[in-house]
Amino acid sequence: MYEMALGYQELLIILVIVMVLFGGSRLPQLAKALGQSKRAFKDGQDEAEEEERRYLEERRQARLRAADVASSTDESVGADKYTADKTR
């Protein structure tokens, strides 16, 4: 099967085409813009992952609080029944 990897010849041809289209003076500007775009994309991706992690942690905490409330309500109901049985 044929792999879609770029070899040195293909990269050289692409570089020549870019040089012809944009000229040598604009290449550093293009490389800088490409680097900044890549960094901004990665920062956005990291921010989204952090936001998702915080959201999941908040949901977990809410479930734990709900479970604590439910178990404390069950305990107090049981204690009330025990107290009510003793007073009879």
HTML snippet that shows the backbone in 3Dmol.js (N, CA, C, O; Angstrom):
<script src="https://3Dmol.org/build/3Dmol-min.js"></script>
<div id="view" style="width:600px;height:400px;position:relative"></div>
<script>
const pdb = `
ATOM      1  N   MET A   1       0.821  -1.198   0.000  1.00  0.00           N
ATOM      2  CA  MET A   1       0.000   0.000   0.000  1.00  0.00           C
ATOM      3  C   MET A   1       0.859   1.254   0.000  1.00  0.00           C
ATOM      4  O   MET A   1       1.964   1.271   0.542  1.00  0.00           O
ATOM      5  N   TYR A   2       0.342   2.277  -0.603  1.00  0.00           N
ATOM      6  CA  TYR A   2       1.070   3.538  -0.706  1.00  0.00           C
ATOM      7  C   TYR A   2       0.781   4.394   0.524  1.00  0.00           C
ATOM      8  O   TYR A   2      -0.380   4.614   0.869  1.00  0.00           O
ATOM      9  N   GLU A   3       1.836   4.880   1.189  1.00  0.00           N
ATOM     10  CA  GLU A   3       1.678   5.750   2.359  1.00  0.00           C
ATOM     11  C   GLU A   3       1.657   7.203   1.908  1.00  0.00           C
ATOM     12  O   GLU A   3       2.274   7.570   0.908  1.00  0.00           O
ATOM     13  N   MET A   4       0.942   8.013   2.658  1.00  0.00           N
ATOM     14  CA  MET A   4       0.784   9.424   2.306  1.00  0.00           C
ATOM     15  C   MET A   4       1.792  10.318   3.027  1.00  0.00           C
ATOM     16  O   MET A   4       1.469  11.469   3.319  1.00  0.00           O
ATOM     17  N   ALA A   5       2.981   9.844   3.319  1.00  0.00           N
ATOM     18  CA  ALA A   5       4.007  10.633   3.989  1.00  0.00           C
ATOM     19  C   ALA A   5       4.734  11.489   2.951  1.00  0.00           C
ATOM     20  O   ALA A   5       4.963  11.067   1.818  1.00  0.00           O
ATOM     21  N   LEU A   6       5.085  12.691   3.371  1.00  0.00           N
ATOM     22  CA  LEU A   6       5.825  13.581   2.482  1.00  0.00           C
ATOM     23  C   LEU A   6       7.316  13.296   2.610  1.00  0.00           C
ATOM     24  O   LEU A   6       7.853  13.235   3.716  1.00  0.00           O
ATOM     25  N   GLY A   7       7.973  13.125   1.481  1.00  0.00           N
ATOM     26  CA  GLY A   7       9.414  12.917   1.470  1.00  0.00           C
ATOM     27  C   GLY A   7      10.137  14.243   1.257  1.00  0.00           C
ATOM     28  O   GLY A   7       9.509  15.299   1.178  1.00  0.00           O
ATOM     29  N   TYR A   8      11.462  14.175   1.166  1.00  0.00           N
ATOM     30  CA  TYR A   8      12.266  15.384   0.984  1.00  0.00           C
ATOM     31  C   TYR A   8      11.966  16.073  -0.350  1.00  0.00           C
ATOM     32  O   TYR A   8      11.938  17.301  -0.423  1.00  0.00           O
ATOM     33  N   GLN A   9      11.748  15.297  -1.382  1.00  0.00           N
ATOM     34  CA  GLN A   9      11.482  15.883  -2.696  1.00  0.00           C
ATOM     35  C   GLN A   9      10.172  16.655  -2.696  1.00  0.00           C
ATOM     36  O   GLN A   9      10.091  17.750  -3.251  1.00  0.00           O
ATOM     37  N   GLU A  10       9.146  16.082  -2.073  1.00  0.00           N
ATOM     38  CA  GLU A  10       7.850  16.767  -2.023  1.00  0.00           C
ATOM     39  C   GLU A  10       7.940  18.054  -1.207  1.00  0.00           C
ATOM     40  O   GLU A  10       7.394  19.088  -1.593  1.00  0.00           O
ATOM     41  N   LEU A  11       8.640  17.975  -0.071  1.00  0.00           N
ATOM     42  CA  LEU A  11       8.798  19.174   0.761  1.00  0.00           C
ATOM     43  C   LEU A  11       9.587  20.259   0.019  1.00  0.00           C
ATOM     44  O   LEU A  11       9.267  21.442   0.135  1.00  0.00           O
ATOM     45  N   LEU A  12      10.595  19.873  -0.727  1.00  0.00           N
ATOM     46  CA  LEU A  12      11.381  20.831  -1.495  1.00  0.00           C
ATOM     47  C   LEU A  12      10.521  21.500  -2.566  1.00  0.00           C
ATOM     48  O   LEU A  12      10.624  22.709  -2.776  1.00  0.00           O
ATOM     49  N   ILE A  13       9.691  20.740  -3.230  1.00  0.00           N
ATOM     50  CA  ILE A  13       8.794  21.300  -4.255  1.00  0.00           C
ATOM     51  C   ILE A  13       7.817  22.274  -3.618  1.00  0.00           C
ATOM     52  O   ILE A  13       7.574  23.351  -4.163  1.00  0.00           O
ATOM     53  N   ILE A  14       7.251  21.910  -2.468  1.00  0.00           N
ATOM     54  CA  ILE A  14       6.317  22.804  -1.769  1.00  0.00           C
ATOM     55  C   ILE A  14       7.028  24.079  -1.355  1.00  0.00           C
ATOM     56  O   ILE A  14       6.471  25.167  -1.500  1.00  0.00           O
ATOM     57  N   LEU A  15       8.252  23.968  -0.840  1.00  0.00           N
ATOM     58  CA  LEU A  15       9.020  25.148  -0.435  1.00  0.00           C
ATOM     59  C   LEU A  15       9.297  26.069  -1.621  1.00  0.00           C
ATOM     60  O   LEU A  15       9.203  27.290  -1.488  1.00  0.00           O
ATOM     61  N   VAL A  16       9.633  25.509  -2.759  1.00  0.00           N
ATOM     62  CA  VAL A  16       9.881  26.321  -3.959  1.00  0.00           C
ATOM     63  C   VAL A  16       8.604  27.048  -4.380  1.00  0.00           C
ATOM     64  O   VAL A  16       8.648  28.229  -4.727  1.00  0.00           O
ATOM     65  N   ILE A  17       7.479  26.354  -4.352  1.00  0.00           N
ATOM     66  CA  ILE A  17       6.208  26.977  -4.729  1.00  0.00           C
ATOM     67  C   ILE A  17       5.872  28.121  -3.775  1.00  0.00           C
ATOM     68  O   ILE A  17       5.432  29.185  -4.210  1.00  0.00           O
ATOM     69  N   VAL A  18       6.079  27.904  -2.473  1.00  0.00           N
ATOM     70  CA  VAL A  18       5.808  28.954  -1.479  1.00  0.00           C
ATOM     71  C   VAL A  18       6.725  30.146  -1.719  1.00  0.00           C
ATOM     72  O   VAL A  18       6.281  31.292  -1.648  1.00  0.00           O
ATOM     73  N   MET A  19       7.980  29.892  -1.997  1.00  0.00           N
ATOM     74  CA  MET A  19       8.936  30.984  -2.256  1.00  0.00           C
ATOM     75  C   MET A  19       8.503  31.795  -3.481  1.00  0.00           C
ATOM     76  O   MET A  19       8.595  33.022  -3.478  1.00  0.00           O
ATOM     77  N   VAL A  20       8.040  31.120  -4.509  1.00  0.00           N
ATOM     78  CA  VAL A  20       7.611  31.818  -5.725  1.00  0.00           C
ATOM     79  C   VAL A  20       6.359  32.648  -5.443  1.00  0.00           C
ATOM     80  O   VAL A  20       6.258  33.790  -5.891  1.00  0.00           O
ATOM     81  N   LEU A  21       5.403  32.076  -4.700  1.00  0.00           N
ATOM     82  CA  LEU A  21       4.152  32.776  -4.427  1.00  0.00           C
ATOM     83  C   LEU A  21       4.326  33.969  -3.483  1.00  0.00           C
ATOM     84  O   LEU A  21       3.777  35.043  -3.727  1.00  0.00           O
ATOM     85  N   PHE A  22       5.083  33.777  -2.420  1.00  0.00           N
ATOM     86  CA  PHE A  22       5.158  34.817  -1.391  1.00  0.00           C
ATOM     87  C   PHE A  22       6.460  35.597  -1.385  1.00  0.00           C
ATOM     88  O   PHE A  22       6.505  36.697  -0.834  1.00  0.00           O
ATOM     89  N   GLY A  23       7.485  35.084  -1.957  1.00  0.00           N
ATOM     90  CA  GLY A  23       8.765  35.772  -1.951  1.00  0.00           C
ATOM     91  C   GLY A  23       9.514  35.513  -0.651  1.00  0.00           C
ATOM     92  O   GLY A  23       8.917  35.135   0.357  1.00  0.00           O
ATOM     93  N   GLY A  24      10.802  35.717  -0.684  1.00  0.00           N
ATOM     94  CA  GLY A  24      11.648  35.439   0.474  1.00  0.00           C
ATOM     95  C   GLY A  24      11.443  36.387   1.636  1.00  0.00           C
ATOM     96  O   GLY A  24      11.679  36.018   2.787  1.00  0.00           O
ATOM     97  N   SER A  25      11.007  37.606   1.352  1.00  0.00           N
ATOM     98  CA  SER A  25      10.880  38.590   2.434  1.00  0.00           C
ATOM     99  C   SER A  25       9.668  38.325   3.326  1.00  0.00           C
ATOM    100  O   SER A  25       9.678  38.699   4.499  1.00  0.00           O
ATOM    101  N   ARG A  26       8.627  37.689   2.794  1.00  0.00           N
ATOM    102  CA  ARG A  26       7.419  37.444   3.591  1.00  0.00           C
ATOM    103  C   ARG A  26       7.431  36.105   4.320  1.00  0.00           C
ATOM    104  O   ARG A  26       6.574  35.859   5.168  1.00  0.00           O
ATOM    105  N   LEU A  27       8.388  35.239   4.002  1.00  0.00           N
ATOM    106  CA  LEU A  27       8.435  33.926   4.646  1.00  0.00           C
ATOM    107  C   LEU A  27       8.590  34.011   6.165  1.00  0.00           C
ATOM    108  O   LEU A  27       7.883  33.293   6.872  1.00  0.00           O
ATOM    109  N   PRO A  28       9.477  34.850   6.702  1.00  0.00           N
ATOM    110  CA  PRO A  28       9.561  34.942   8.165  1.00  0.00           C
ATOM    111  C   PRO A  28       8.245  35.406   8.806  1.00  0.00           C
ATOM    112  O   PRO A  28       7.873  34.935   9.881  1.00  0.00           O
ATOM    113  N   GLN A  29       7.550  36.328   8.141  1.00  0.00           N
ATOM    114  CA  GLN A  29       6.267  36.798   8.662  1.00  0.00           C
ATOM    115  C   GLN A  29       5.244  35.665   8.652  1.00  0.00           C
ATOM    116  O   GLN A  29       4.482  35.501   9.605  1.00  0.00           O
ATOM    117  N   LEU A  30       5.232  34.887   7.574  1.00  0.00           N
ATOM    118  CA  LEU A  30       4.310  33.760   7.485  1.00  0.00           C
ATOM    119  C   LEU A  30       4.625  32.701   8.535  1.00  0.00           C
ATOM    120  O   LEU A  30       3.716  32.143   9.151  1.00  0.00           O
ATOM    121  N   ALA A  31       5.902  32.425   8.739  1.00  0.00           N
ATOM    122  CA  ALA A  31       6.298  31.431   9.739  1.00  0.00           C
ATOM    123  C   ALA A  31       5.902  31.902  11.139  1.00  0.00           C
ATOM    124  O   ALA A  31       5.433  31.108  11.954  1.00  0.00           O
ATOM    125  N   LYS A  32       6.091  33.192  11.413  1.00  0.00           N
ATOM    126  CA  LYS A  32       5.714  33.746  12.713  1.00  0.00           C
ATOM    127  C   LYS A  32       4.201  33.655  12.913  1.00  0.00           C
ATOM    128  O   LYS A  32       3.740  33.266  13.986  1.00  0.00           O
ATOM    129  N   ALA A  33       3.440  34.007  11.899  1.00  0.00           N
ATOM    130  CA  ALA A  33       1.983  33.939  11.990  1.00  0.00           C
ATOM    131  C   ALA A  33       1.517  32.495  12.178  1.00  0.00           C
ATOM    132  O   ALA A  33       0.590  32.232  12.944  1.00  0.00           O
ATOM    133  N   LEU A  34       2.153  31.579  11.489  1.00  0.00           N
ATOM    134  CA  LEU A  34       1.813  30.161  11.626  1.00  0.00           C
ATOM    135  C   LEU A  34       2.115  29.673  13.039  1.00  0.00           C
ATOM    136  O   LEU A  34       1.312  28.954  13.635  1.00  0.00           O
ATOM    137  N   GLY A  35       3.264  30.060  13.574  1.00  0.00           N
ATOM    138  CA  GLY A  35       3.625  29.679  14.943  1.00  0.00           C
ATOM    139  C   GLY A  35       2.656  30.248  15.965  1.00  0.00           C
ATOM    140  O   GLY A  35       2.263  29.556  16.904  1.00  0.00           O
ATOM    141  N   GLN A  36       2.265  31.512  15.787  1.00  0.00           N
ATOM    142  CA  GLN A  36       1.313  32.135  16.705  1.00  0.00           C
ATOM    143  C   GLN A  36      -0.046  31.465  16.617  1.00  0.00           C
ATOM    144  O   GLN A  36      -0.713  31.277  17.634  1.00  0.00           O
ATOM    145  N   SER A  37      -0.457  31.109  15.425  1.00  0.00           N
ATOM    146  CA  SER A  37      -1.738  30.417  15.250  1.00  0.00           C
ATOM    147  C   SER A  37      -1.719  29.058  15.930  1.00  0.00           C
ATOM    148  O   SER A  37      -2.681  28.666  16.590  1.00  0.00           O
ATOM    149  N   LYS A  38      -0.621  28.352  15.762  1.00  0.00           N
ATOM    150  CA  LYS A  38      -0.486  27.043  16.385  1.00  0.00           C
ATOM    151  C   LYS A  38      -0.510  27.171  17.899  1.00  0.00           C
ATOM    152  O   LYS A  38      -1.164  26.377  18.574  1.00  0.00           O
ATOM    153  N   ARG A  39       0.193  28.157  18.442  1.00  0.00           N
ATOM    154  CA  ARG A  39       0.219  28.378  19.889  1.00  0.00           C
ATOM    155  C   ARG A  39      -1.165  28.752  20.405  1.00  0.00           C
ATOM    156  O   ARG A  39      -1.589  28.254  21.448  1.00  0.00           O
ATOM    157  N   ALA A  40      -1.876  29.625  19.690  1.00  0.00           N
ATOM    158  CA  ALA A  40      -3.226  30.031  20.107  1.00  0.00           C
ATOM    159  C   ALA A  40      -4.179  28.836  20.079  1.00  0.00           C
ATOM    160  O   ALA A  40      -5.022  28.693  20.965  1.00  0.00           O
ATOM    161  N   PHE A  41      -4.050  27.991  19.081  1.00  0.00           N
ATOM    162  CA  PHE A  41      -4.891  26.794  18.997  1.00  0.00           C
ATOM    163  C   PHE A  41      -4.615  25.865  20.169  1.00  0.00           C
ATOM    164  O   PHE A  41      -5.546  25.347  20.786  1.00  0.00           O
ATOM    165  N   LYS A  42      -3.338  25.654  20.480  1.00  0.00           N
ATOM    166  CA  LYS A  42      -2.971  24.779  21.596  1.00  0.00           C
ATOM    167  C   LYS A  42      -3.462  25.367  22.910  1.00  0.00           C
ATOM    168  O   LYS A  42      -3.965  24.636  23.763  1.00  0.00           O
ATOM    169  N   ASP A  43      -3.321  26.684  23.086  1.00  0.00           N
ATOM    170  CA  ASP A  43      -3.820  27.329  24.310  1.00  0.00           C
ATOM    171  C   ASP A  43      -5.329  27.156  24.439  1.00  0.00           C
ATOM    172  O   ASP A  43      -5.828  26.879  25.530  1.00  0.00           O
ATOM    173  N   GLY A  44      -6.045  27.313  23.358  1.00  0.00           N
ATOM    174  CA  GLY A  44      -7.491  27.125  23.369  1.00  0.00           C
ATOM    175  C   GLY A  44      -7.864  25.688  23.694  1.00  0.00           C
ATOM    176  O   GLY A  44      -8.820  25.436  24.427  1.00  0.00           O
ATOM    177  N   GLN A  45      -7.115  24.763  23.155  1.00  0.00           N
ATOM    178  CA  GLN A  45      -7.357  23.349  23.422  1.00  0.00           C
ATOM    179  C   GLN A  45      -7.096  23.035  24.897  1.00  0.00           C
ATOM    180  O   GLN A  45      -7.882  22.329  25.530  1.00  0.00           O
ATOM    181  N   ASP A  46      -5.999  23.555  25.443  1.00  0.00           N
ATOM    182  CA  ASP A  46      -5.687  23.347  26.853  1.00  0.00           C
ATOM    183  C   ASP A  46      -6.753  23.965  27.745  1.00  0.00           C
ATOM    184  O   ASP A  46      -7.144  23.377  28.753  1.00  0.00           O
ATOM    185  N   GLU A  47      -7.220  25.149  27.375  1.00  0.00           N
ATOM    186  CA  GLU A  47      -8.263  25.823  28.145  1.00  0.00           C
ATOM    187  C   GLU A  47      -9.564  25.014  28.142  1.00  0.00           C
ATOM    188  O   GLU A  47     -10.231  24.896  29.170  1.00  0.00           O
ATOM    189  N   ALA A  48      -9.913  24.467  26.996  1.00  0.00           N
ATOM    190  CA  ALA A  48     -11.132  23.654  26.902  1.00  0.00           C
ATOM    191  C   ALA A  48     -11.004  22.392  27.751  1.00  0.00           C
ATOM    192  O   ALA A  48     -11.959  21.992  28.417  1.00  0.00           O
ATOM    193  N   GLU A  49      -9.831  21.764  27.730  1.00  0.00           N
ATOM    194  CA  GLU A  49      -9.619  20.567  28.542  1.00  0.00           C
ATOM    195  C   GLU A  49      -9.700  20.906  30.028  1.00  0.00           C
ATOM    196  O   GLU A  49     -10.283  20.147  30.802  1.00  0.00           O
ATOM    197  N   GLU A  50      -9.124  22.035  30.435  1.00  0.00           N
ATOM    198  CA  GLU A  50      -9.174  22.466  31.836  1.00  0.00           C
ATOM    199  C   GLU A  50     -10.606  22.772  32.252  1.00  0.00           C
ATOM    200  O   GLU A  50     -11.020  22.420  33.356  1.00  0.00           O
ATOM    201  N   GLU A  51     -11.361  23.421  31.380  1.00  0.00           N
ATOM    202  CA  GLU A  51     -12.762  23.732  31.676  1.00  0.00           C
ATOM    203  C   GLU A  51     -13.576  22.450  31.827  1.00  0.00           C
ATOM    204  O   GLU A  51     -14.415  22.345  32.721  1.00  0.00           O
ATOM    205  N   GLU A  52     -13.329  21.482  30.958  1.00  0.00           N
ATOM    206  CA  GLU A  52     -14.037  20.209  31.056  1.00  0.00           C
ATOM    207  C   GLU A  52     -13.674  19.497  32.350  1.00  0.00           C
ATOM    208  O   GLU A  52     -14.544  18.923  33.004  1.00  0.00           O
ATOM    209  N   ARG A  53     -12.385  19.528  32.731  1.00  0.00           N
ATOM    210  CA  ARG A  53     -11.946  18.894  33.971  1.00  0.00           C
ATOM    211  C   ARG A  53     -12.629  19.543  35.176  1.00  0.00           C
ATOM    212  O   ARG A  53     -13.080  18.848  36.086  1.00  0.00           O
ATOM    213  N   ARG A  54     -12.704  20.899  35.181  1.00  0.00           N
ATOM    214  CA  ARG A  54     -13.368  21.607  36.277  1.00  0.00           C
ATOM    215  C   ARG A  54     -14.852  21.260  36.335  1.00  0.00           C
ATOM    216  O   ARG A  54     -15.398  21.064  37.421  1.00  0.00           O
ATOM    217  N   TYR A  55     -15.502  21.184  35.190  1.00  0.00           N
ATOM    218  CA  TYR A  55     -16.923  20.856  35.131  1.00  0.00           C
ATOM    219  C   TYR A  55     -17.175  19.460  35.699  1.00  0.00           C
ATOM    220  O   TYR A  55     -18.091  19.258  36.496  1.00  0.00           O
ATOM    221  N   LEU A  56     -16.340  18.490  35.273  1.00  0.00           N
ATOM    222  CA  LEU A  56     -16.508  17.127  35.766  1.00  0.00           C
ATOM    223  C   LEU A  56     -16.253  17.048  37.266  1.00  0.00           C
ATOM    224  O   LEU A  56     -16.935  16.304  37.971  1.00  0.00           O
ATOM    225  N   GLU A  57     -15.278  17.807  37.761  1.00  0.00           N
ATOM    226  CA  GLU A  57     -14.993  17.828  39.194  1.00  0.00           C
ATOM    227  C   GLU A  57     -16.162  18.446  39.963  1.00  0.00           C
ATOM    228  O   GLU A  57     -16.516  17.960  41.037  1.00  0.00           O
ATOM    229  N   GLU A  58     -16.762  19.507  39.429  1.00  0.00           N
ATOM    230  CA  GLU A  58     -17.920  20.115  40.078  1.00  0.00           C
ATOM    231  C   GLU A  58     -19.091  19.136  40.121  1.00  0.00           C
ATOM    232  O   GLU A  58     -19.783  19.046  41.135  1.00  0.00           O
ATOM    233  N   ARG A  59     -19.319  18.405  39.035  1.00  0.00           N
ATOM    234  CA  ARG A  59     -20.394  17.405  39.014  1.00  0.00           C
ATOM    235  C   ARG A  59     -20.136  16.306  40.033  1.00  0.00           C
ATOM    236  O   ARG A  59     -21.056  15.858  40.717  1.00  0.00           O
ATOM    237  N   ARG A  60     -18.885  15.874  40.134  1.00  0.00           N
ATOM    238  CA  ARG A  60     -18.529  14.826  41.102  1.00  0.00           C
ATOM    239  C   ARG A  60     -18.782  15.326  42.520  1.00  0.00           C
ATOM    240  O   ARG A  60     -19.334  14.604  43.351  1.00  0.00           O
ATOM    241  N   GLN A  61     -18.373  16.570  42.793  1.00  0.00           N
ATOM    242  CA  GLN A  61     -18.588  17.144  44.123  1.00  0.00           C
ATOM    243  C   GLN A  61     -20.082  17.247  44.429  1.00  0.00           C
ATOM    244  O   GLN A  61     -20.505  16.964  45.550  1.00  0.00           O
ATOM    245  N   ALA A  62     -20.874  17.646  43.451  1.00  0.00           N
ATOM    246  CA  ALA A  62     -22.322  17.766  43.652  1.00  0.00           C
ATOM    247  C   ALA A  62     -22.937  16.398  43.948  1.00  0.00           C
ATOM    248  O   ALA A  62     -23.808  16.283  44.810  1.00  0.00           O
ATOM    249  N   ARG A  63     -22.485  15.358  43.233  1.00  0.00           N
ATOM    250  CA  ARG A  63     -22.993  14.013  43.502  1.00  0.00           C
ATOM    251  C   ARG A  63     -22.613  13.550  44.900  1.00  0.00           C
ATOM    252  O   ARG A  63     -23.413  12.915  45.586  1.00  0.00           O
ATOM    253  N   LEU A  64     -21.386  13.868  45.327  1.00  0.00           N
ATOM    254  CA  LEU A  64     -20.961  13.492  46.675  1.00  0.00           C
ATOM    255  C   LEU A  64     -21.796  14.207  47.733  1.00  0.00           C
ATOM    256  O   LEU A  64     -22.197  13.605  48.729  1.00  0.00           O
ATOM    257  N   ARG A  65     -22.057  15.507  47.507  1.00  0.00           N
ATOM    258  CA  ARG A  65     -22.882  16.261  48.459  1.00  0.00           C
ATOM    259  C   ARG A  65     -24.291  15.685  48.508  1.00  0.00           C
ATOM    260  O   ARG A  65     -24.868  15.552  49.587  1.00  0.00           O
ATOM    261  N   ALA A  66     -24.848  15.344  47.353  1.00  0.00           N
ATOM    262  CA  ALA A  66     -26.189  14.765  47.299  1.00  0.00           C
ATOM    263  C   ALA A  66     -26.215  13.422  48.019  1.00  0.00           C
ATOM    264  O   ALA A  66     -27.181  13.116  48.718  1.00  0.00           O
ATOM    265  N   ALA A  67     -25.177  12.625  47.858  1.00  0.00           N
ATOM    266  CA  ALA A  67     -25.104  11.332  48.537  1.00  0.00           C
ATOM    267  C   ALA A  67     -24.988  11.539  50.044  1.00  0.00           C
ATOM    268  O   ALA A  67     -25.596  10.793  50.812  1.00  0.00           O
ATOM    269  N   ASP A  68     -24.214  12.544  50.486  1.00  0.00           N
ATOM    270  CA  ASP A  68     -24.100  12.837  51.912  1.00  0.00           C
ATOM    271  C   ASP A  68     -25.441  13.268  52.488  1.00  0.00           C
ATOM    272  O   ASP A  68     -25.822  12.837  53.577  1.00  0.00           O
ATOM    273  N   VAL A  69     -26.148  14.112  51.763  1.00  0.00           N
ATOM    274  CA  VAL A  69     -27.453  14.576  52.232  1.00  0.00           C
ATOM    275  C   VAL A  69     -28.420  13.404  52.322  1.00  0.00           C
ATOM    276  O   VAL A  69     -29.167  13.282  53.293  1.00  0.00           O
ATOM    277  N   ALA A  70     -28.404  12.545  51.313  1.00  0.00           N
ATOM    278  CA  ALA A  70     -29.299  11.392  51.310  1.00  0.00           C
ATOM    279  C   ALA A  70     -28.970  10.452  52.462  1.00  0.00           C
ATOM    280  O   ALA A  70     -29.880   9.957  53.127  1.00  0.00           O
ATOM    281  N   SER A  71     -27.690  10.196  52.712  1.00  0.00           N
ATOM    282  CA  SER A  71     -27.328   9.279  53.801  1.00  0.00           C
ATOM    283  C   SER A  71     -27.621   9.904  55.155  1.00  0.00           C
ATOM    284  O   SER A  71     -28.037   9.196  56.072  1.00  0.00           O
ATOM    285  N   SER A  72     -27.418  11.209  55.311  1.00  0.00           N
ATOM    286  CA  SER A  72     -27.724  11.846  56.595  1.00  0.00           C
ATOM    287  C   SER A  72     -29.232  11.894  56.820  1.00  0.00           C
ATOM    288  O   SER A  72     -29.684  11.785  57.960  1.00  0.00           O
ATOM    289  N   THR A  73     -30.015  12.055  55.763  1.00  0.00           N
ATOM    290  CA  THR A  73     -31.472  12.035  55.885  1.00  0.00           C
ATOM    291  C   THR A  73     -31.932  10.644  56.287  1.00  0.00           C
ATOM    292  O   THR A  73     -32.816  10.508  57.132  1.00  0.00           O
ATOM    293  N   ASP A  74     -31.345   9.603  55.693  1.00  0.00           N
ATOM    294  CA  ASP A  74     -31.686   8.227  56.048  1.00  0.00           C
ATOM    295  C   ASP A  74     -31.330   7.936  57.507  1.00  0.00           C
ATOM    296  O   ASP A  74     -32.091   7.269  58.208  1.00  0.00           O
ATOM    297  N   GLU A  75     -30.190   8.428  57.962  1.00  0.00           N
ATOM    298  CA  GLU A  75     -29.774   8.217  59.347  1.00  0.00           C
ATOM    299  C   GLU A  75     -30.707   8.921  60.314  1.00  0.00           C
ATOM    300  O   GLU A  75     -31.074   8.363  61.348  1.00  0.00           O
ATOM    301  N   SER A  76     -31.097  10.158  59.977  1.00  0.00           N
ATOM    302  CA  SER A  76     -31.970  10.894  60.891  1.00  0.00           C
ATOM    303  C   SER A  76     -33.358  10.274  60.930  1.00  0.00           C
ATOM    304  O   SER A  76     -34.003  10.268  61.979  1.00  0.00           O
ATOM    305  N   VAL A  77     -33.825   9.753  59.808  1.00  0.00           N
ATOM    306  CA  VAL A  77     -35.125   9.071  59.790  1.00  0.00           C
ATOM    307  C   VAL A  77     -35.044   7.822  60.650  1.00  0.00           C
ATOM    308  O   VAL A  77     -35.959   7.541  61.425  1.00  0.00           O
ATOM    309  N   GLY A  78     -33.957   7.069  60.522  1.00  0.00           N
ATOM    310  CA  GLY A  78     -33.772   5.880  61.343  1.00  0.00           C
ATOM    311  C   GLY A  78     -33.680   6.228  62.812  1.00  0.00           C
ATOM    312  O   GLY A  78     -34.227   5.514  63.654  1.00  0.00           O
ATOM    313  N   ALA A  79     -33.001   7.308  63.132  1.00  0.00           N
ATOM    314  CA  ALA A  79     -32.879   7.736  64.524  1.00  0.00           C
ATOM    315  C   ALA A  79     -34.234   8.162  65.065  1.00  0.00           C
ATOM    316  O   ALA A  79     -34.548   7.875  66.220  1.00  0.00           O
ATOM    317  N   ASP A  80     -35.036   8.833  64.268  1.00  0.00           N
ATOM    318  CA  ASP A  80     -36.363   9.245  64.696  1.00  0.00           C
ATOM    319  C   ASP A  80     -37.234   8.029  64.982  1.00  0.00           C
ATOM    320  O   ASP A  80     -37.993   8.026  65.951  1.00  0.00           O
ATOM    321  N   LYS A  81     -37.132   6.996  64.149  1.00  0.00           N
ATOM    322  CA  LYS A  81     -37.925   5.789  64.366  1.00  0.00           C
ATOM    323  C   LYS A  81     -37.503   5.112  65.662  1.00  0.00           C
ATOM    324  O   LYS A  81     -38.342   4.631  66.425  1.00  0.00           O
ATOM    325  N   TYR A  82     -36.189   5.077  65.907  1.00  0.00           N
ATOM    326  CA  TYR A  82     -35.675   4.439  67.108  1.00  0.00           C
ATOM    327  C   TYR A  82     -36.149   5.192  68.335  1.00  0.00           C
ATOM    328  O   TYR A  82     -36.588   4.583  69.310  1.00  0.00           O
ATOM    329  N   THR A  83     -36.061   6.535  68.293  1.00  0.00           N
ATOM    330  CA  THR A  83     -36.503   7.373  69.409  1.00  0.00           C
ATOM    331  C   THR A  83     -38.004   7.197  69.627  1.00  0.00           C
ATOM    332  O   THR A  83     -38.454   7.106  70.769  1.00  0.00           O
ATOM    333  N   ALA A  84     -38.769   7.149  68.561  1.00  0.00           N
ATOM    334  CA  ALA A  84     -40.212   6.996  68.662  1.00  0.00           C
ATOM    335  C   ALA A  84     -40.548   5.641  69.271  1.00  0.00           C
ATOM    336  O   ALA A  84     -41.477   5.555  70.075  1.00  0.00           O
ATOM    337  N   ASP A  85     -39.826   4.578  68.918  1.00  0.00           N
ATOM    338  CA  ASP A  85     -40.080   3.247  69.473  1.00  0.00           C
ATOM    339  C   ASP A  85     -39.736   3.195  70.954  1.00  0.00           C
ATOM    340  O   ASP A  85     -40.422   2.519  71.721  1.00  0.00           O
ATOM    341  N   LYS A  86     -38.694   3.892  71.368  1.00  0.00           N
ATOM    342  CA  LYS A  86     -38.279   3.888  72.771  1.00  0.00           C
ATOM    343  C   LYS A  86     -39.278   4.614  73.658  1.00  0.00           C
ATOM    344  O   LYS A  86     -39.477   4.222  74.808  1.00  0.00           O
ATOM    345  N   THR A  87     -39.907   5.660  73.147  1.00  0.00           N
ATOM    346  CA  THR A  87     -40.821   6.453  73.957  1.00  0.00           C
ATOM    347  C   THR A  87     -42.138   5.738  74.177  1.00  0.00           C
ATOM    348  O   THR A  87     -42.881   6.111  75.085  1.00  0.00           O
ATOM    349  N   ARG A  88     -42.450   4.764  73.414  1.00  0.00           N
ATOM    350  CA  ARG A  88     -43.733   4.049  73.580  1.00  0.00           C
ATOM    351  C   ARG A  88     -43.739   3.189  74.752  1.00  0.00           C
ATOM    352  O   ARG A  88     -44.739   2.526  75.027  1.00  0.00           O
TER     353      ARG A  88
END
`;
const viewer = $3Dmol.createViewer("view");
viewer.addModel(pdb, "pdb");
viewer.setStyle({}, {cartoon: {color: "spectrum"}});
viewer.zoomTo();
viewer.render();
</script>
